[in-house]
Amino acid sequence: MGSARLYAAVAAGGFRRYATYRVATAAGVFTNTVFGLILVSAYLALWDERPHLGGYGQAQAVTYVWLGQALFATLAIQGGGFETELMERIRTGEVAVDLYRPADLQLWWLASDVGRASFQLLGRGVVPFAFGALFFPTALPDDPALWAALLVAIVLAMVVSYGIRFLVALSGFWLLDGTGALQVLMVTGMFFSGMALPLNAFPQPLGDLVMLLPWSALLQMPADVLMGRVDPWSAFAFQAGWAVVLLAVGRWAQGAATRRVVVQGG
């Protein structure tokens, strides 16, 4: 119970920390709304030429765009979460303080990132999504069960996203400079998550391949759950499976890293 209270407090602290950046949040809402408008224009033109591309109609494609804008910062799809801070702490050697805490390193940063993601969903994601639903034809469901399933899918997506970024952050134990790893995270996040184009619209066999990767659990799965295109339980199983695998690999990498801690910053 004590550990649960500790990590709950860490999550609450992560939420409050990002809630203080009100100007940045407002700018993020504006940016996501503008990018949503740009993508909707592009998608409508594309779906005019290729009706039912990827099995989506225009309303479903528009829904996909606005959900993507709602989840972009929530899931830190191109980075921008805890990973930069953790990599800097590894570089300077401050991570030694983290390792001496009476708390698990992986769970500490997971709790902090869940707090961050929760604020980004509420503070930065809701407004662009509501704007899109208000001014564009969408394929939003009437069934409350699908909205509840979407929330579960988003929570699981948060854990998968964290698992990917935790591994990237831990690469700082072996790399003198984590810039390259962060750039790879940015590119793979944009491409493999389906943020640029739904994964089911990719040409085959590439489409089938990317649907098996963990990034598809971030946006494609929640979108298909919301629009009733996939059985929610199968989507949850896919997301939870990747979450377990990534956290397990992260646990192993954390153990390997802490056994050979080298303070690179002096």
Backbone bond lengths (Angstrom), bond angles and torsions (degrees), N, CA, C in turn:
res aa  C-N    CA-C-N  psi(-1)  N-CA   C-N-CA  omega(-1)  CA-C   N-CA-C  phi
1 M - - - 1.458 - - 1.521 110.85 -
2 G 1.364 115.75 -36.94 1.452 119.71 178.37 1.512 111.76 -63.41
3 S 1.346 116.84 -41.15 1.459 120.91 178.81 1.525 110.78 -65.87
4 A 1.322 116.24 -40.39 1.466 119.80 179.23 1.519 110.65 -61.73
5 R 1.338 117.11 -42.25 1.458 120.54 178.41 1.532 111.13 -64.85
6 L 1.329 115.83 -38.33 1.464 119.99 179.20 1.518 111.17 -61.03
7 Y 1.342 116.89 -50.57 1.459 119.84 -176.82 1.527 111.47 -70.79
8 A 1.330 117.01 -30.63 1.460 119.59 174.23 1.520 110.19 -64.49
9 A 1.335 116.66 -39.43 1.460 120.59 177.66 1.525 110.84 -66.30
10 V 1.336 117.25 -38.20 1.470 121.01 177.41 1.528 110.00 -63.93
11 A 1.330 116.81 -43.11 1.465 120.54 178.12 1.524 111.12 -62.93
12 A 1.319 116.34 -42.78 1.462 119.97 178.11 1.520 110.78 -63.26
13 G 1.331 116.43 -38.07 1.456 120.00 177.11 1.515 111.92 -64.36
14 G 1.341 116.74 -39.59 1.461 120.10 176.68 1.519 111.83 -63.06
15 F 1.326 116.43 -39.59 1.465 120.89 177.42 1.524 110.48 -62.88
16 R 1.340 116.66 -49.03 1.467 120.65 -178.05 1.524 111.47 -64.90
17 R 1.308 116.47 -36.56 1.467 119.96 -179.11 1.522 111.04 -58.86
18 Y 1.327 116.83 -47.32 1.470 119.43 -178.49 1.527 111.35 -76.96
19 A 1.319 117.23 -23.29 1.461 119.89 178.58 1.525 111.95 -68.59
20 T 1.328 116.97 -18.33 1.467 119.69 179.64 1.526 112.38 -76.49
21 Y 1.348 117.26 -19.00 1.463 120.72 -177.00 1.526 109.87 -90.12
22 R 1.332 116.25 69.78 1.457 120.18 -172.07 1.526 111.99 -70.61
23 V 1.317 117.33 -40.57 1.470 120.07 179.55 1.522 110.09 -65.54
24 A 1.331 116.52 -43.85 1.461 120.14 178.30 1.525 111.20 -62.67
25 T 1.335 116.85 -37.35 1.460 120.43 178.35 1.523 110.89 -65.33
26 A 1.334 116.41 -44.61 1.467 120.11 178.82 1.524 110.57 -62.43
27 A 1.336 116.65 -40.51 1.464 120.31 177.62 1.527 110.69 -64.44
28 G 1.343 116.26 -37.65 1.461 119.94 178.33 1.517 112.22 -66.25
29 V 1.331 116.56 -40.15 1.470 120.40 176.37 1.525 110.28 -60.14
30 F 1.325 116.07 -46.05 1.464 120.50 178.97 1.528 111.02 -61.82
31 T 1.335 116.50 -45.30 1.466 120.77 -178.76 1.519 111.50 -62.15
32 N 1.334 116.88 -46.17 1.464 119.70 -179.57 1.518 111.75 -65.14
33 T 1.318 116.74 -34.60 1.460 119.59 177.91 1.520 111.11 -67.37
34 V 1.332 116.86 -43.24 1.470 120.90 179.02 1.524 110.46 -64.65
35 F 1.330 117.37 -46.15 1.462 119.45 179.01 1.523 110.84 -64.60
36 G 1.329 117.04 -33.93 1.453 119.60 175.23 1.511 111.54 -61.64
37 L 1.342 117.55 -43.39 1.463 121.39 177.69 1.530 111.03 -61.35
38 I 1.325 116.52 -41.88 1.471 120.14 179.96 1.528 110.16 -63.90
39 L 1.334 116.10 -46.97 1.464 119.39 -178.71 1.521 111.75 -66.29
40 V 1.322 117.47 -39.17 1.470 119.78 178.56 1.520 109.82 -60.97
41 S 1.324 117.57 -42.91 1.468 120.21 178.39 1.516 110.91 -60.15
42 A 1.331 115.96 -43.94 1.462 119.94 179.74 1.529 111.41 -66.75
43 Y 1.327 116.59 -42.19 1.464 120.24 -179.40 1.522 111.50 -65.59
44 L 1.330 117.41 -41.64 1.460 119.66 -179.97 1.527 110.58 -62.36
45 A 1.331 116.31 -39.90 1.464 119.79 177.22 1.522 110.65 -65.39
46 L 1.331 116.25 -42.50 1.467 120.27 -179.67 1.518 110.91 -65.44
47 W 1.330 116.44 -43.54 1.475 118.76 -178.33 1.526 111.78 -73.91
48 D 1.331 118.11 -20.01 1.463 119.52 170.46 1.517 110.60 -65.03
49 E 1.331 115.55 -39.16 1.466 120.65 -179.69 1.526 112.34 -80.45
50 R 1.339 115.38 -33.62 1.464 120.51 -177.25 1.527 109.60 -127.31
51 P 1.331 117.79 73.80 1.468 119.53 -179.46 1.536 111.17 -57.59
52 H 1.305 115.71 140.10 1.470 122.52 177.79 1.524 112.30 63.79
53 L 1.328 116.96 28.33 1.457 120.85 174.70 1.528 109.35 -59.86
54 G 1.315 116.14 129.41 1.455 120.91 -179.36 1.520 113.97 67.14
55 G 1.336 116.63 13.89 1.456 119.69 -178.26 1.514 113.73 83.43
56 Y 1.336 117.70 3.96 1.460 122.21 178.57 1.516 110.44 -97.37
57 G 1.334 116.75 143.58 1.446 121.79 163.79 1.526 108.87 -88.00
58 Q 1.312 116.53 178.10 1.466 119.13 -178.31 1.527 111.94 -61.80
59 A 1.315 117.80 -42.07 1.467 120.41 -179.18 1.524 110.81 -62.95
60 Q 1.325 116.83 -38.78 1.467 119.80 177.75 1.523 111.25 -68.16
61 A 1.328 117.28 -38.91 1.463 120.47 177.68 1.523 110.72 -63.05
62 V 1.331 116.79 -40.84 1.466 120.80 178.61 1.529 110.23 -65.88
63 T 1.309 116.97 -41.71 1.465 120.75 176.54 1.523 110.85 -58.95
64 Y 1.324 115.64 -42.10 1.464 121.29 179.21 1.526 110.75 -59.99
65 V 1.321 116.81 -42.19 1.472 121.09 -179.59 1.518 110.48 -60.07
66 W 1.321 116.99 -50.64 1.461 119.47 -173.90 1.521 112.28 -72.00
67 L 1.319 117.77 -31.47 1.467 118.90 172.99 1.518 110.02 -66.28
68 G 1.327 116.51 -38.85 1.457 120.28 177.49 1.523 111.95 -60.86
69 Q 1.327 116.76 -40.96 1.467 119.61 178.48 1.529 110.80 -67.88
70 A 1.323 117.28 -32.88 1.464 120.39 177.98 1.521 111.56 -69.07
71 L 1.342 116.55 -31.09 1.463 120.49 -174.93 1.524 113.26 -99.93
72 F 1.313 117.55 -5.47 1.467 120.10 -175.16 1.529 111.55 -58.18
73 A 1.326 117.04 -54.63 1.463 120.15 179.31 1.525 111.01 -79.35
74 T 1.323 116.82 -32.74 1.464 120.43 179.74 1.520 111.24 -54.95
75 L 1.325 116.15 -45.93 1.463 121.48 -176.61 1.519 112.45 -97.22
76 A 1.340 117.22 3.80 1.467 121.42 -179.05 1.527 109.79 45.38
77 I 1.327 115.40 52.70 1.459 121.48 -171.65 1.528 112.15 -60.87
78 Q 1.327 117.14 -33.49 1.460 120.31 175.75 1.524 111.62 -106.49
79 G 1.307 117.14 21.13 1.457 120.73 -176.64 1.518 110.12 93.99
80 G 1.323 115.56 -171.64 1.451 120.18 -179.27 1.512 113.63 101.11
81 G 1.332 116.59 8.42 1.453 120.47 176.59 1.516 110.90 -98.80
82 F 1.322 115.36 -139.68 1.459 121.58 -175.87 1.513 113.46 -73.21
83 E 1.350 117.27 -20.13 1.466 120.73 -166.81 1.521 113.50 -61.25
84 T 1.340 117.83 -36.25 1.458 120.20 179.06 1.526 110.76 -65.41
85 E 1.327 116.34 -42.74 1.462 120.71 179.52 1.521 110.98 -64.88
86 L 1.330 117.21 -43.50 1.467 119.78 -179.43 1.520 110.85 -65.80
87 M 1.316 117.33 -40.51 1.469 119.51 178.55 1.525 110.79 -63.10
88 E 1.326 117.31 -37.50 1.466 120.03 178.00 1.522 110.97 -67.68
89 R 1.321 117.30 -37.25 1.460 120.46 177.19 1.524 111.09 -66.95
90 I 1.320 116.48 -34.47 1.469 119.70 175.40 1.520 110.05 -67.04
91 R 1.320 117.16 -43.45 1.470 121.46 -177.94 1.519 111.89 -62.66
92 T 1.334 116.04 -41.61 1.464 119.96 -177.05 1.526 112.86 -84.67
93 G 1.309 117.28 -12.65 1.454 120.59 -177.75 1.514 114.05 91.46
94 E 1.343 117.23 -2.90 1.466 120.07 179.48 1.522 112.42 -65.33
95 V 1.329 116.71 -15.68 1.465 119.61 178.94 1.525 110.77 -62.77
96 A 1.340 116.90 -21.43 1.462 119.78 177.41 1.525 110.48 -59.30
97 V 1.337 116.73 -36.44 1.467 120.64 176.40 1.525 110.13 -63.72
98 D 1.345 116.07 -41.52 1.463 120.16 179.32 1.522 111.13 -61.38
99 L 1.328 115.76 -39.20 1.459 119.89 -177.18 1.522 112.36 -70.72
100 Y 1.330 116.86 -22.19 1.457 120.40 179.05 1.527 112.39 -88.39
101 R 1.327 116.72 -7.02 1.459 118.85 177.81 1.526 110.57 -65.79
102 P 1.334 117.46 149.96 1.470 119.57 175.19 1.529 110.85 -79.08
103 A 1.324 115.32 48.93 1.468 121.48 -179.31 1.511 108.06 -150.53
104 D 1.311 115.79 153.37 1.455 120.74 -179.54 1.526 110.07 -77.37
105 L 1.333 117.18 132.87 1.459 121.89 -177.01 1.528 111.59 -59.03
106 Q 1.314 117.22 -46.13 1.464 121.51 -177.36 1.526 111.23 -65.62
107 L 1.317 117.34 -44.61 1.462 120.46 -178.87 1.526 111.69 -71.57
108 W 1.328 117.20 -33.08 1.465 120.99 178.11 1.521 110.21 -60.42
109 W 1.338 116.07 -51.17 1.457 119.62 -177.86 1.519 111.41 -72.10
110 L 1.336 117.79 -29.63 1.469 120.02 174.82 1.524 110.13 -63.24
111 A 1.316 116.55 -47.14 1.463 119.78 179.86 1.525 110.77 -61.66
112 S 1.322 116.42 -43.55 1.470 120.14 178.91 1.524 111.04 -61.50
113 D 1.338 116.40 -40.82 1.457 119.52 -177.69 1.520 112.27 -72.85
114 V 1.323 117.26 -32.42 1.464 119.94 175.00 1.523 110.06 -64.07
115 G 1.331 117.16 -39.53 1.455 120.20 175.39 1.513 112.08 -61.94
116 R 1.337 116.23 -45.10 1.471 120.70 177.12 1.515 110.94 -60.04
117 A 1.337 116.63 -48.44 1.456 121.31 -176.88 1.524 111.48 -63.61
118 S 1.318 116.86 -37.71 1.472 120.23 179.38 1.520 110.74 -63.10
119 F 1.341 116.24 -42.86 1.458 117.71 177.61 1.522 111.39 -65.63
120 Q 1.333 117.10 -43.20 1.460 119.67 -178.48 1.522 111.51 -62.48
121 L 1.326 117.23 -34.98 1.460 120.33 177.62 1.521 110.71 -64.81
122 L 1.328 116.00 -46.64 1.465 120.17 -177.62 1.525 112.10 -78.05
123 G 1.324 116.41 -42.60 1.458 119.86 -173.29 1.512 114.80 -83.83
124 R 1.330 116.03 -28.73 1.461 118.86 -174.73 1.528 113.19 -120.33
125 G 1.317 117.38 -21.15 1.456 119.71 -174.29 1.515 115.61 -93.03
126 V 1.326 116.89 -33.67 1.462 120.37 -172.68 1.527 112.07 -66.50
127 V 1.333 116.72 -43.63 1.473 119.79 -174.45 1.530 112.25 -64.20
128 P 1.353 120.32 -50.34 1.471 118.40 177.90 1.530 112.39 -59.98
129 F 1.329 117.13 -38.56 1.462 120.10 -179.97 1.526 110.47 -64.53
130 A 1.329 116.41 -44.82 1.469 120.36 178.78 1.521 110.98 -64.76
131 F 1.325 117.07 -38.58 1.467 121.25 177.42 1.526 110.20 -60.33
132 G 1.317 117.07 -46.46 1.457 120.50 179.78 1.510 112.52 -63.32
133 A 1.352 116.01 -41.73 1.465 119.59 179.62 1.520 111.85 -66.44
134 L 1.336 116.51 -29.26 1.458 120.78 -176.68 1.527 112.70 -79.31
135 F 1.338 116.50 -37.24 1.460 119.67 -171.04 1.531 114.55 -108.68
136 F 1.337 118.04 -2.86 1.463 120.05 -179.45 1.520 109.97 -133.48
137 P 1.331 116.63 152.62 1.469 119.42 175.03 1.523 109.87 -69.97
138 T 1.300 116.88 125.22 1.456 121.68 -178.45 1.520 110.41 -126.78
139 A 1.318 114.82 171.54 1.466 120.90 179.85 1.521 109.55 -113.52
140 L 1.324 116.16 51.09 1.463 120.60 -179.36 1.525 109.98 -79.06
141 P 1.328 117.26 140.37 1.468 120.17 -175.47 1.520 112.75 -81.15
142 D 1.322 115.61 158.62 1.460 122.14 173.51 1.527 111.33 -94.36
143 D 1.329 116.45 -14.98 1.459 121.40 -175.63 1.532 110.37 -79.36
144 P 1.323 119.16 117.05 1.475 121.02 179.11 1.529 112.70 -59.35
145 A 1.338 116.57 -27.74 1.466 119.69 -179.06 1.528 110.94 -63.37
146 L 1.331 117.35 -34.49 1.458 120.19 179.25 1.531 110.89 -70.54
147 W 1.316 117.74 -34.53 1.465 120.22 176.08 1.524 110.65 -67.97
148 A 1.339 116.46 -38.93 1.459 119.82 176.22 1.529 110.42 -64.94
149 A 1.339 115.89 -40.23 1.460 119.93 178.16 1.525 110.70 -64.35
150 L 1.342 116.93 -36.29 1.463 120.32 177.18 1.528 110.55 -60.40
151 L 1.320 117.74 -43.56 1.470 120.71 179.73 1.524 111.04 -61.10
152 V 1.338 116.58 -41.81 1.470 119.76 177.37 1.529 109.85 -62.74
153 A 1.333 116.72 -43.71 1.461 120.63 -179.77 1.524 111.23 -63.29
154 I 1.328 117.04 -36.52 1.464 120.00 178.79 1.524 110.96 -67.67
155 V 1.334 117.46 -41.64 1.464 120.53 178.11 1.531 110.12 -61.42
156 L 1.316 117.13 -44.46 1.463 120.07 178.10 1.522 110.94 -64.78
157 A 1.334 116.76 -37.02 1.460 120.62 176.84 1.525 110.80 -63.18
158 M 1.337 117.40 -36.82 1.462 120.76 176.46 1.530 110.64 -58.38
159 V 1.333 116.47 -43.14 1.460 120.43 -177.71 1.531 110.42 -69.02
160 V 1.331 116.83 -41.53 1.471 119.83 178.18 1.520 110.19 -62.91
161 S 1.333 116.81 -45.18 1.454 120.53 178.47 1.518 110.81 -59.02
162 Y 1.324 116.45 -44.31 1.457 120.15 177.97 1.523 110.67 -59.91
163 G 1.334 116.77 -44.35 1.461 120.16 -178.38 1.517 112.56 -58.99
164 I 1.336 116.57 -41.27 1.464 120.82 177.84 1.522 110.33 -64.04
165 R 1.327 116.50 -47.73 1.464 120.87 -174.61 1.533 111.92 -73.44
166 F 1.320 118.02 -28.32 1.465 120.47 175.99 1.523 110.23 -64.82
167 L 1.332 116.43 -40.81 1.463 119.63 177.32 1.527 111.04 -64.42
168 V 1.324 116.38 -40.67 1.461 119.88 177.08 1.524 110.24 -61.65
169 A 1.327 116.66 -44.04 1.466 120.50 -179.66 1.526 111.28 -62.65
170 L 1.328 116.89 -40.57 1.462 119.85 -178.82 1.526 112.45 -67.22
171 S 1.324 117.21 -19.89 1.468 118.87 176.83 1.522 110.93 -60.53
172 G 1.347 116.72 -18.89 1.457 120.41 177.50 1.512 113.55 -62.75
173 F 1.335 117.99 -20.29 1.459 120.56 176.11 1.523 111.53 -69.06
174 W 1.320 117.13 -23.92 1.458 120.77 -177.94 1.523 113.52 -110.22
175 L 1.331 117.14 -17.11 1.458 121.11 -177.67 1.523 110.02 -105.80
176 L 1.322 116.88 140.59 1.452 120.73 176.19 1.523 111.42 -73.45
177 D 1.324 115.91 -27.88 1.467 121.23 -179.43 1.520 108.33 -138.90
178 G 1.335 116.64 122.62 1.462 120.34 -176.97 1.506 114.68 -88.83
179 T 1.348 117.71 7.27 1.463 119.80 -176.83 1.516 111.75 -59.17
180 G 1.317 116.74 -43.40 1.462 120.50 -179.05 1.509 112.12 -62.22
181 A 1.336 116.64 -42.88 1.461 120.49 179.61 1.524 110.67 -63.30
182 L 1.331 117.20 -39.27 1.458 120.75 178.99 1.524 111.51 -67.40
183 Q 1.322 116.92 -35.49 1.463 119.94 177.58 1.526 111.03 -68.39
184 V 1.328 116.23 -38.76 1.470 119.82 175.64 1.522 109.87 -62.72
185 L 1.324 116.16 -41.19 1.468 120.35 177.11 1.522 110.92 -58.99
186 M 1.315 116.98 -41.99 1.460 121.33 -178.34 1.527 111.13 -64.52
187 V 1.335 116.81 -45.61 1.463 120.85 -176.70 1.528 110.77 -69.66
188 T 1.331 116.46 -47.51 1.467 118.88 -178.98 1.521 111.23 -64.99
189 G 1.344 116.13 -36.86 1.455 118.99 178.84 1.517 112.16 -61.85
190 M 1.315 116.81 -44.51 1.458 120.45 -179.52 1.529 111.91 -66.60
191 F 1.316 117.09 -43.23 1.467 120.93 -173.25 1.524 112.04 -80.02
192 F 1.342 117.15 -52.56 1.460 120.62 -171.16 1.528 113.68 -80.57
193 S 1.330 117.59 -16.86 1.468 118.63 177.66 1.517 111.82 -79.83
194 G 1.336 117.46 -17.77 1.451 120.83 -175.09 1.509 112.83 87.82
195 M 1.320 117.74 15.69 1.453 119.87 179.95 1.525 111.31 -65.59
196 A 1.320 117.52 -35.69 1.466 120.55 179.62 1.526 111.60 -80.95
197 L 1.333 116.65 -39.00 1.469 122.69 -177.95 1.519 108.04 -153.28
198 P 1.334 118.43 136.20 1.470 119.44 178.72 1.520 111.32 -52.62
199 L 1.305 115.88 139.48 1.463 120.25 -177.05 1.515 112.03 -63.69
200 N 1.344 117.40 -30.11 1.457 118.83 179.76 1.525 112.52 -74.50
201 A 1.343 116.45 -4.19 1.463 120.27 175.31 1.520 112.24 -97.17
202 F 1.336 117.30 -2.78 1.466 120.72 178.24 1.527 109.44 -69.23
203 P 1.324 117.71 148.44 1.469 120.02 175.07 1.520 110.85 -66.67
204 Q 1.314 115.08 151.21 1.459 120.69 178.16 1.535 109.94 -85.51
205 P 1.336 118.00 149.74 1.476 127.60 2.61 1.526 114.56 -85.82
206 L 1.334 117.69 3.87 1.456 120.13 -179.09 1.527 111.49 -58.68
207 G 1.337 116.58 -39.22 1.458 119.88 -178.62 1.514 112.53 -59.56
208 D 1.345 116.36 -44.49 1.467 119.55 179.18 1.521 111.05 -65.29
209 L 1.338 116.76 -35.97 1.462 120.09 -179.11 1.524 111.66 -66.61
210 V 1.328 116.83 -49.27 1.471 118.92 -176.14 1.521 111.48 -67.65
211 M 1.328 117.86 -25.81 1.458 119.99 177.77 1.528 112.17 -68.10
212 L 1.330 117.14 -17.19 1.458 121.11 179.28 1.519 112.80 -90.03
213 L 1.318 117.34 -12.14 1.458 121.58 -176.01 1.530 110.82 -82.43
214 P 1.328 117.16 158.43 1.482 118.79 -176.10 1.518 113.93 -64.14
215 W 1.336 118.14 -26.48 1.464 119.84 -179.62 1.531 112.71 -62.67
216 S 1.335 117.14 -25.20 1.467 118.60 179.97 1.522 111.40 -68.74
217 A 1.347 116.83 -16.71 1.460 120.63 177.22 1.522 112.12 -75.54
218 L 1.336 117.34 -11.69 1.460 120.35 -173.97 1.521 112.68 -82.07
219 L 1.316 117.60 -50.69 1.466 121.12 -175.95 1.519 112.68 -120.56
220 Q 1.336 117.24 -45.12 1.455 119.63 -174.94 1.529 111.79 -60.77
221 M 1.332 116.43 -45.76 1.468 119.37 -179.03 1.528 112.61 -64.96
222 P 1.336 119.22 -49.73 1.475 117.80 176.88 1.526 113.20 -58.91
223 A 1.342 117.04 -37.97 1.466 119.65 179.91 1.525 110.70 -64.54
224 D 1.317 117.00 -44.89 1.462 119.93 -178.73 1.525 111.30 -69.45
225 V 1.334 117.15 -31.89 1.466 119.81 174.68 1.529 110.11 -64.78
226 L 1.331 116.62 -46.28 1.463 120.74 -178.52 1.522 111.50 -60.38
227 M 1.338 116.31 -41.40 1.460 119.84 -175.57 1.525 113.13 -90.91
228 G 1.329 116.58 8.29 1.459 120.98 174.88 1.511 114.26 69.36
229 R 1.320 117.39 25.49 1.466 120.81 -178.27 1.525 113.01 -91.24
230 V 1.308 116.79 -8.00 1.459 120.74 -179.76 1.517 108.19 -143.16
231 D 1.321 116.05 148.73 1.454 120.26 176.10 1.528 108.64 -65.51
232 P 1.332 118.85 123.22 1.467 120.02 -176.96 1.517 114.03 -54.97
233 W 1.315 117.11 -37.76 1.461 118.78 -177.01 1.519 111.70 -67.91
234 S 1.320 117.38 -36.60 1.469 119.19 176.79 1.524 110.38 -68.02
235 A 1.342 116.49 -36.17 1.465 119.72 176.64 1.523 110.30 -65.92
236 F 1.333 117.01 -43.32 1.467 120.12 178.91 1.529 110.57 -61.22
237 A 1.332 116.13 -41.77 1.466 120.10 -179.27 1.533 110.65 -62.96
238 F 1.338 116.30 -41.51 1.461 120.48 178.40 1.524 110.44 -63.02
239 Q 1.331 116.61 -47.95 1.461 120.62 -178.84 1.530 111.32 -65.09
240 A 1.324 116.49 -45.26 1.459 119.88 -179.10 1.522 110.89 -64.54
241 G 1.331 116.29 -36.58 1.460 119.50 177.94 1.514 111.94 -60.87
242 W 1.321 116.34 -47.08 1.465 119.97 178.39 1.523 110.88 -66.92
243 A 1.327 118.00 -36.32 1.464 120.37 178.02 1.524 110.56 -60.64
244 V 1.325 117.12 -45.36 1.470 121.36 179.61 1.525 110.32 -63.30
245 V 1.331 116.68 -45.36 1.466 119.93 -179.03 1.527 110.73 -62.11
246 L 1.319 117.37 -47.90 1.460 120.69 -177.31 1.525 111.78 -65.72
247 L 1.327 117.36 -41.29 1.461 119.88 178.42 1.529 110.98 -66.62
248 A 1.330 116.54 -36.66 1.468 119.70 178.56 1.523 110.82 -67.03
249 V 1.325 116.78 -43.73 1.466 119.69 177.30 1.529 109.96 -64.90
250 G 1.325 116.41 -39.40 1.457 119.93 176.89 1.513 111.91 -62.60
251 R 1.327 117.44 -38.93 1.460 121.47 176.99 1.522 110.50 -62.32
252 W 1.330 116.01 -44.34 1.466 119.86 178.96 1.533 110.87 -64.09
253 A 1.348 116.56 -44.33 1.464 120.55 -179.72 1.524 110.75 -65.02
254 Q 1.329 117.35 -37.60 1.460 120.47 177.91 1.527 110.40 -62.48
255 G 1.325 116.07 -43.09 1.465 119.38 178.45 1.510 112.09 -63.06
256 A 1.352 115.80 -43.72 1.462 119.45 178.95 1.520 111.42 -64.16
257 A 1.323 116.81 -37.74 1.465 121.16 -177.36 1.524 111.16 -70.25
258 T 1.318 116.59 -44.26 1.467 118.96 -176.39 1.522 112.19 -70.52
259 R 1.309 117.44 -19.32 1.459 119.74 176.22 1.518 112.82 -76.99
260 R 1.328 115.25 -14.96 1.458 118.65 -179.51 1.530 110.17 -132.10
261 V 1.316 117.68 42.22 1.453 120.65 -178.98 1.524 109.67 -60.75
262 V 1.316 114.90 127.58 1.457 122.01 175.66 1.518 107.38 -125.66
263 V 1.310 118.30 120.63 1.450 121.99 179.28 1.515 108.13 -79.95
264 Q 1.329 116.11 105.24 1.459 120.17 -173.62 1.529 111.86 -81.41
265 G 1.317 116.41 -20.17 1.462 118.72 -174.65 1.511 113.47 -90.92
266 G 1.315 118.49 6.30 1.454 120.46 177.11 1.520 111.32 101.52
